[in-house]
Amino acid sequence: MEKLVIEGGNRLTGEVSVSGSKNASLPIMAATILAEGGYTLENVPDLRDVRTLCKLLNLLNIETDLRNNQLVLRNSGGDAFEAPYELVKTMRASILVLGPLLAKRKRARVSLPGGCAIGERPVDQHIKALKLMGAKIEIEHGYIVAECEKLIGTDIYFDLVTVTGTENIMMAAAGAKGVTTIYNAAIEPEVVDLGNFLMKMGVKIEGLGTKTVKIYGSDNLIATDYKVMNDRIEAATLICAAAITKGDILLKGVPIDCLTTVIDKFLEIGINIEVLGENVIRVSADKRLDAADITTQVYPGFPTDLQAQFMALMTVAKGVSVITENIFENRFMHVAELKRMGADIRLKDRSAIVRGVERLSGAHVMASDLRASASLVLAGLIADGETHVHRIYHLDRGYEKFDEKLNKLGAKIKRVENGE
Ligand code: UD1
């Protein structure tokens, strides 16, 4: 297994570009199940999760070729319908094949994703909605076993806002008979990106990006090409990296419109952000950041996928910050690790109370999930001495060449095999 060894104390300067969005790429890739033919997707990040979904699509008779951020897919049809445990256990987003498989191939057998480091994460809303659309679904031997004659469009009311749930049902509805209306739909930009792709495939969608989305099913979907949006979470993580080192960087390819809430919060704590042109910003920080509170919420609120990175900033900020996690029940695994580096954090219910300290000190720390690993890297950038971040396969699931990008900006990070 690999680890990162970070020598702290190097200020970041220079230019860096944001990669394509992981969370937009995955559902768009899954949507290629809906129509046979060839697809070229541009701006797909070369990440472990993307490679995992490629493997899964290969099992479903869809060839994939990912080179230089261009993903070429060829769906040759057939009736394969299984997403095995070995793949799903490494990536929960594999559940995204359930809706399109049912819509197109009328059958699906998808391993039930288990809990994960950030909580139980059930998929009951996905299953409820597909049942309402006429699917027969049983849980057998740890698998969701589903079949239908033809999915039928209907009204779906989600009990809570679910991102992949909304995406799964949008894809199911695209290949269903009649109209599906999703109430309490997720409005995250990645949901909108999937919707735009489906529309390019020939699906009529109304209300995309609002809480009520209407999808008109079609039997005439066509394979198409598409450019995936840039990654808003990576962009914000790079802003954190510049700010925590009191650096000064030029960040290109920032989906600024999707980051309004986050940028407001960054300005509040004293990060300088200057918009220089379309999707180009200059980020700098010249003094110790101020503390501020955040509460994670569904879009356009502060994203849960940025909570751990924001906490890293707060560990060395001036004052006390209260960080409340509203989306996942157990997303504070990074707290114990940050404390090993000298952070002063107390957990109370769903909040972390972070008292900013003058400095962190390098230590051996363990990444527990994707965003937690990014927060440990951020802390390592300014800690005294060396920080060893273990289990960075989590980081590689979702950040493209993160250590390389930071090194180009002046960080000192080595990737080493530690034989674990
Ligand atoms: C997606 C993102 C993830 C992000 C999350 C919240 C992808 C591939 N992943 O995950 O990075 O952190 O949105 O923005 O896009 N829930 C249920 N029942 C369900 C579905 C969800 O109870 O059927 C709960 C979850 O346990 C969680 C909340 O709803 O507490 C939100 O989860 P959801 O939006 O579904 O997250 P994901 O789509 O898995």
Boltz pocket constraint, residues with backbone or C-beta under 6 A from the ligand:
constraints:
  - pocket:
      binder: B
      contacts: [[A, 22], [A, 23], [A, 26], [A, 93], [A, 119], [A, 120], [A, 121], [A, 122], [A, 123], [A, 124], [A, 125], [A, 126], [A, 127], [A, 160], [A, 161], [A, 162], [A, 163], [A, 164], [A, 165], [A, 190], [A, 304], [A, 305], [A, 326], [A, 327], [A, 328], [A, 329]]
      max_distance: 6.0
